[in-house]
């Protein structure tokens, strides 16, 4: 997910600790600034399976985060990826 924030803020990193602590099916939840784009944030999320993805959205910390987003977010783009090639450590023998 790419987010364009209205102003520089730490808002975008707030749910990360709760996600990592309370969502074992969320394998990666990374919030990044984009070099050369001070108001852009990139969220990279990787889930163990579809169940983990479906359980992420209804979590109280995510619902609160999204309810606050209108104060900070100008635009959001969400891309869902379907890996077809690469290295997947969970599938190594």
Buried (B, 14 or more C-beta within 10 A) or exposed (E): BBBBBEEEBEBBBBBBEBBEEEBEBBBEBEBEBEEEEEBBBBBEBEBEEEEBBEBBEEBEBBEEBEEEBEEBBEEBEEEEEEEEEEEEEEEEE
